[in-house]
Amino acid sequence: MFRMNLKLPFLLAYFTVSTEVSGGYEECTKDGILISDIFCLPKNYRKDVPPHTTGPLNVFFKLPVTEISQIDDKRSQITLRLAYKIRWPEHRMILNDSADWSRGEINVRPDLIKHFWTPDIIIHDLIRFTKPEVLNEVAALEIVSDHSIYYKVRSDITIVCKGMVFLQYPMDKHSCFFKLSSYGYEEDKMKLSGKFSYERYNQRTLNFHVDFKELDLDKRTWQGSSSK
């Protein structure tokens, strides 16, 4: 028997309100650096600078795991298939109030994400992050009426599982940690939070048992080495 616990971070999230927007959509369309029917990025927008917020900038994740695709016990690696969903506030973009916001968000071309500042998120012990493609990348980008960006992409993620111990083989049990953090921002500048889901009874037949659990509180904060 092969038994594995996967522990993912789970915290509550909120978005900090900022008031950087100046001028309206019509004014922005005269000289904006990116103009669409839904939003406009003003000429002074800088994608190398994060949005200004009162307090830490909140980045929210949703990680619905489709399946555990592969466990390589020889290499201590595990591959997860999931929808990688990330949302953060961007009050510098100016929304078109005349657009249809009845659903609270509007889908735009996913490749427009390259024009925005994006959080510098790293996945600890990452080996591969692959995105399936048919005709185009399987991704979506939503502009939300509260001035936030919601980016989603289907992905296969392979990480090193450092908790593999085989002392009880063949009844071995392992714990692997799926951890996300900012590469360059400390907790007073950026806060990561979110939730995960996994429907164990809706999986294909596996030769191992998998449970998902919340990350222990003492492991939810990570401190890297000093860059000085």
Phi, psi and chi 1 to 4 in degrees:
 res  aa     phi    psi   chi1   chi2   chi3   chi4
   1 MET       -  139.1  177.2 -178.9  177.5      -
   2 PHE  -119.3  114.9 -169.2  104.5      -      -
   3 ARG  -119.3  136.1 -178.3 -177.6  179.3   89.7
   4 MET  -140.4  136.0  173.9  164.4  -67.2      -
   5 ASN  -106.0  130.5  -67.2  -36.8      -      -
   6 LEU  -110.0  129.1  -82.1 -179.4      -      -
   7 LYS  -114.4  121.3  -60.5 -175.3  178.4 -178.3
   8 LEU  -118.6  155.0  -71.3   85.2      -      -
   9 PRO   -70.9  143.6   23.8  -32.1      -      -
  10 PHE  -145.3  113.3  179.4   81.7      -      -
  11 LEU  -140.3  164.7  -64.7  168.7      -      -
  12 LEU   -85.4  151.5  -63.8  177.2      -      -
  13 ALA  -126.5  154.2      -      -      -      -
  14 TYR  -147.2  162.4   60.0   89.9      -      -
  15 PHE  -114.6  132.6  -75.6   91.4      -      -
  16 THR   -83.3  134.8  -55.2      -      -      -
  17 VAL   -82.9  135.7  175.9      -      -      -
  18 SER  -127.6  160.2  173.6      -      -      -
  19 THR  -130.4   56.4   55.8      -      -      -
  20 GLU   -88.8  -17.0  -72.2 -167.3   18.7      -
  21 VAL   -69.8  128.5  177.7      -      -      -
  22 SER  -133.6  138.4   59.7      -      -      -
  23 GLY    80.7  167.9      -      -      -      -
  24 GLY  -105.5 -180.0      -      -      -      -
  25 TYR   -63.9  -44.6  173.8   79.3      -      -
  26 GLU   -61.0  -40.1  -66.0  -62.5  -29.3      -
  27 GLU   -66.8  -39.6 -179.8  179.7  -14.0      -
  28 CYS   -64.8  -33.2  179.5      -      -      -
  29 THR   -67.3  -13.4   58.2      -      -      -
  30 LYS   -73.8  -34.4  -62.2  176.7 -178.3  177.9
  31 ASP  -146.7   19.1   54.8    7.0      -      -
  32 GLY   -67.2  156.5      -      -      -      -
  33 ILE   -85.8  -17.8   60.1  173.0      -      -
  34 LEU  -147.0  121.7  176.5   62.4      -      -
  35 ILE  -126.1  128.4  -57.9  168.5      -      -
  36 SER  -134.4  175.8   79.4      -      -      -
  37 ASP   -71.0  -12.8  -65.1  -25.4      -      -
  38 ILE  -103.6  -39.6  -50.4  -56.7      -      -
  39 PHE  -151.0  171.2   68.9   93.6      -      -
  40 CYS  -142.7  137.3  174.9      -      -      -
  41 LEU   -99.8  120.5  -67.0 -178.7      -      -
  42 PRO   -66.5  163.8   23.9  -33.1      -      -
  43 LYS   -64.3  -22.4   61.6 -179.8 -179.9 -179.9
  44 ASN   -92.8   10.3   60.7  -10.0      -      -
  45 TYR   -70.0  136.4 -178.0   86.2      -      -
  46 ARG  -125.3  118.1  -67.8 -178.6   55.5 -175.6
  47 LYS   -77.5   -8.7   63.3  174.2  -65.3 -176.3
  48 ASP   -92.0    1.1   60.5  -34.3      -      -
  49 VAL  -122.0  130.9  176.7      -      -      -
  50 PRO   -71.8  159.1   26.2  -34.4      -      -
  51 PRO   -61.0  144.4  -17.7   29.6      -      -
  52 HIS   -81.0  131.6  173.8   73.5      -      -
  53 THR  -135.8  160.0   57.3      -      -      -
  54 THR   -87.4  102.9  -55.9      -      -      -
  55 GLY    95.4 -174.9      -      -      -      -
  56 PRO   -65.5  146.8   22.3  -32.2      -      -
  57 LEU   -76.3  125.9 -172.1  147.6      -      -
  58 ASN   -94.4  121.9  -72.7  -85.4      -      -
  59 VAL  -110.6  123.8  178.6      -      -      -
  60 PHE  -113.4  133.3  179.4   72.8      -      -
  61 PHE  -112.7  146.5  -73.6   91.1      -      -
  62 LYS  -125.3  126.2  -72.0 -177.8   68.0  175.6
  63 LEU  -127.4   77.8  -58.2  171.2      -      -
  64 PRO   -76.3  113.3   22.6  -26.8      -      -
  65 VAL   -85.8  123.8 -179.8      -      -      -
  66 THR   -78.4  -46.7  -55.1      -      -      -
  67 GLU  -166.1  162.6   68.0  172.8   13.6      -
  68 ILE   -91.8  106.5  -54.4  -60.3      -      -
  69 SER   -77.6  -35.5  -57.3      -      -      -
  70 GLN  -157.4  142.7 -177.5 -179.8   16.3      -
  71 ILE  -126.0  118.8  -66.7  178.2      -      -
  72 ASP  -107.8   95.2 -172.1  -24.5      -      -
  73 ASP   -73.4  -21.0   52.2  -10.6      -      -
  74 LYS   -70.8  -37.2  -66.9 -177.6  179.5  179.6
  75 ARG   -99.6   -1.2  -61.8 -178.7  178.3  179.0
  76 SER    56.1   51.8  -64.2      -      -      -
  77 GLN  -127.4  150.8  -64.1  177.9    6.4      -
  78 ILE  -138.0  140.4 -177.4  170.8      -      -
  79 THR  -117.5  126.7  -60.1      -      -      -
  80 LEU  -112.5  141.5  -57.6   85.3      -      -
  81 ARG  -107.0  123.1  176.9  163.0  -65.3  172.3
  82 LEU  -153.1  168.0   54.7   79.6      -      -
  83 ALA   -95.9  115.5      -      -      -      -
  84 TYR   -90.2  105.9 -175.0   83.3      -      -
  85 LYS  -118.4  130.1  -56.9  179.9  179.8 -177.6
  86 ILE  -138.5  137.6  178.8  172.9      -      -
  87 ARG  -136.5  139.3  177.7  173.8  170.2  176.6
  88 TRP  -151.9  156.2   67.4   94.1      -      -
  89 PRO   -77.5  143.1   27.6  -33.1      -      -
  90 GLU  -143.2   82.7 -179.2   50.8  -86.3      -
  91 HIS   -80.4   -1.9  -71.9   82.8      -      -
  92 ARG   -79.3  -21.8  -66.6  174.3  -66.1  179.4
  93 MET   -77.7  145.9   65.9  176.2  172.0      -
  94 ILE  -108.0  121.5  -59.3  174.4      -      -
  95 LEU   -87.2  150.6  -56.3 -176.2      -      -
  96 ASN   -86.5  106.2 -178.2    2.1      -      -
  97 ASP   -64.9  -17.5  -67.1  -26.1      -      -
  98 SER   -81.9  -10.7  -60.5      -      -      -
  99 ALA   -71.3  165.2      -      -      -      -
 100 ASP   -85.3   99.4 -178.0    6.8      -      -
 101 TRP  -101.3   21.1  -63.8  100.7      -      -
 102 SER   -62.1  -26.9   57.9      -      -      -
 103 ARG   -92.6   -4.5  -63.5  179.3   55.2 -170.6
 104 GLY    89.4  -16.7      -      -      -      -
 105 GLU  -151.9  159.6   71.8  -82.1  -27.4      -
 106 ILE  -133.9  132.2  -61.9  176.6      -      -
 107 ASN   -77.2  135.9  -79.3  -69.3      -      -
 108 VAL  -128.0  175.6  -63.2      -      -      -
 109 ARG   -60.9  130.1  -62.9 -163.8  -26.9  -96.7
 110 PRO   -64.0  -25.2   19.2  -30.7      -      -
 111 ASP   -70.1  -11.1   63.6  -64.4      -      -
 112 LEU   -68.3  -12.8  -68.0  178.9      -      -
 113 ILE   -59.8  -25.5 -168.8   67.4      -      -
 114 LYS   -66.7  -15.4   64.3 -174.6  178.5 -176.6
 115 HIS   -88.8  -10.0  -63.0  -74.9      -      -
 116 PHE  -101.8  155.5  -71.3   94.8      -      -
 117 TRP   -65.8  137.9  174.6   88.5      -      -
 118 THR  -128.8  147.1   53.8      -      -      -
 119 PRO   -62.8  144.4  -20.9   32.8      -      -
 120 ASP   -89.1   65.4   60.5  -19.8      -      -
 121 ILE   -82.3  135.2  -55.7  -57.7      -      -
 122 ILE  -118.1  148.6   60.3  171.9      -      -
 123 ILE  -104.0  120.0  -60.0  174.6      -      -
 124 HIS   -64.8  140.0  -67.7 -126.0      -      -
 125 ASP    59.8   31.4  -57.8  -45.7      -      -
 126 LEU   -74.1  135.7  177.9   67.9      -      -
 127 ILE  -106.9  -47.8  -64.1  175.7      -      -
 128 ARG  -142.9  144.3  -72.2 -175.4  -59.6  -84.9
 129 PHE  -132.0  103.3 -172.9  106.9      -      -
 130 THR  -114.4  145.8   58.4      -      -      -
 131 LYS  -119.8  121.9  -63.3  176.2  -74.0 -173.6
 132 PRO   -67.9  147.4   25.9  -33.8      -      -
 133 GLU  -133.2  139.9  -65.2 -174.2    7.2      -
 134 VAL  -107.4  -84.1 -177.7      -      -      -
 135 LEU   -97.0  -33.9  -63.2  177.6      -      -
 136 ASN  -137.2  172.1  -63.1  -64.4      -      -
 137 GLU   -61.6  137.1 -178.7  178.4  -89.9      -
 138 VAL   -81.3   86.8 -176.4      -      -      -
 139 ALA  -149.4  164.7      -      -      -      -
 140 ALA  -146.5  148.1      -      -      -      -
 141 LEU  -131.3  124.6  176.0   61.7      -      -
 142 GLU  -116.7  134.9  -66.5  179.0   -4.0      -
 143 ILE   -97.5  120.0  -55.1  -61.5      -      -
 144 VAL   -98.1  146.3 -171.8      -      -      -
 145 SER   -65.2  -16.6   58.9      -      -      -
 146 ASP   -88.1   18.3   65.6   -5.2      -      -
 147 HIS    65.2   45.2  -74.1   82.0      -      -
 148 SER  -125.3  161.9   61.0      -      -      -
 149 ILE  -112.8  135.1  -64.0  171.3      -      -
 150 TYR  -127.8  109.2 -165.4   15.0      -      -
 151 TYR  -111.5  135.5 -177.7   69.4      -      -
 152 LYS  -133.1  139.6  -46.3  171.9 -172.2  178.8
 153 VAL  -150.0  135.5   61.4      -      -      -
 154 ARG   -73.9  139.1  -75.4  -75.1  -54.9  -85.4
 155 SER  -152.5  154.7   58.2      -      -      -
 156 ASP  -114.3  120.9  -67.8  -51.8      -      -
 157 ILE  -118.6  124.4  -60.5  174.9      -      -
 158 THR  -111.5  126.8  -59.0      -      -      -
 159 ILE  -128.4  161.6   59.1  172.7      -      -
 160 VAL   -80.3  132.1  172.7      -      -      -
 161 CYS  -102.8  102.0 -179.9      -      -      -
 162 LYS   -80.3   -5.6  -64.4 -179.6  177.6  178.4
 163 GLY   -98.6   18.1      -      -      -      -
 164 MET   -79.5  120.4  -73.6 -169.5  173.5      -
 165 VAL  -132.1  129.9  179.9      -      -      -
 166 PHE  -112.5   23.3  -62.2   94.1      -      -
 167 LEU   -64.9  -27.3  -64.3  178.0      -      -
 168 GLN  -102.8   17.3  -63.0  179.1  -21.0      -
 169 TYR   -55.5  136.7 -179.9   84.7      -      -
 170 PRO   -90.4    8.7   34.1  -36.0      -      -
 171 MET   -98.9   43.9  -56.2  -63.8  -68.8      -
 172 ASP   -78.5  152.4   42.5  -46.5      -      -
 173 LYS  -136.2  134.5  178.7  179.4  178.5 -179.2
 174 HIS  -132.0  151.2  -48.0  -82.1      -      -
 175 SER  -120.4  125.8  -67.0      -      -      -
 176 CYS  -117.4  143.4  -57.8      -      -      -
 177 PHE  -112.9  125.5  -62.7   93.2      -      -
 178 PHE  -104.6  105.2 -174.6   88.0      -      -
 179 LYS  -123.0  138.4  -63.9 -172.8  -71.7 -174.4
 180 LEU  -118.2  146.0  -52.4  167.8      -      -
 181 SER  -157.4  165.7   67.6      -      -      -
 182 SER   -79.7  143.8  167.0      -      -      -
 183 TYR   -79.5  -37.9 -178.9   76.8      -      -
 184 GLY  -121.4   -8.3      -      -      -      -
 185 TYR  -108.2  134.6  -65.0   96.7      -      -
 186 GLU   -81.6  171.5  -62.7 -178.5   -4.0      -
 187 GLU   -65.8  -20.9   59.0 -177.0  -15.7      -
 188 ASP   -79.6   -9.7   62.1  -29.4      -      -
 189 LYS  -107.7  -31.7  -60.1  -63.9 -176.6 -178.3
 190 MET  -145.5  136.9 -176.2 -178.1  -63.4      -
 191 LYS  -123.5  125.7  179.1 -178.0  176.7 -177.8
 192 LEU  -100.7  136.5  -53.6 -172.9      -      -
 193 SER  -154.6  173.0   54.8      -      -      -
 194 GLY   156.6 -158.9      -      -      -      -
 195 LYS  -152.9  160.5   59.2 -177.0 -180.0  179.8
 196 PHE  -129.5  165.2   63.9   89.6      -      -
 197 SER  -147.6  151.0   60.6      -      -      -
 198 TYR  -157.0  117.4  177.0   72.2      -      -
 199 GLU   -95.0   93.0  -63.4 -178.2    1.2      -
 200 ARG   -62.4  -31.3 -178.0  161.7   56.5   92.1
 201 TYR   -86.5    3.3  -61.9  103.3      -      -
 202 ASN  -115.1   28.8 -165.5   28.7      -      -
 203 GLN  -106.6  159.2  -54.2  -59.6  -47.9      -
 204 ARG   -68.4  163.7   58.6 -173.6  171.9   90.2
 205 THR   -65.6  127.4  -57.8      -      -      -
 206 LEU  -120.1  154.9  -56.8  172.7      -      -
 207 ASN   -94.6   21.8   58.9   -5.8      -      -
 208 PHE  -149.9  160.8   46.2   82.4      -      -
 209 HIS  -106.7  135.3  177.1   78.6      -      -
 210 VAL  -127.0  133.5  176.5      -      -      -
 211 ASP  -122.5  146.9  -77.0  -30.1      -      -
 212 PHE  -112.6  135.9  -79.4   78.0      -      -
 213 LYS  -135.0  156.9  -63.0 -177.8  178.7  179.9
 214 GLU   -67.4  148.1  -63.0  178.7   14.4      -
 215 LEU   -68.9  136.8 -161.2   62.6      -      -
 216 ASP   -59.0  147.1  -63.6  -23.1      -      -
 217 LEU   -57.2  -37.6  -71.5  174.3      -      -
 218 ASP   -74.2   -4.7   61.0  -14.9      -      -
 219 LYS  -112.2    8.3  -66.8 -177.2  173.2   64.6
 220 ARG   -87.7   -7.1  -65.5 -172.3 -175.0 -174.8
 221 THR  -119.5  128.8  -59.9      -      -      -
 222 TRP  -120.4  134.2  175.8   77.4      -      -
 223 GLN  -119.9  118.6 -177.3  174.2   -5.4      -
 224 GLY   -85.7  178.8      -      -      -      -
 225 SER   -74.1  153.7   58.6      -      -      -
 226 SER   -67.4  141.3  175.0      -      -      -
 227 SER   -89.4   -2.5   58.5      -      -      -
 228 LYS   -82.0      -  -64.6 -178.9 -179.4  179.7
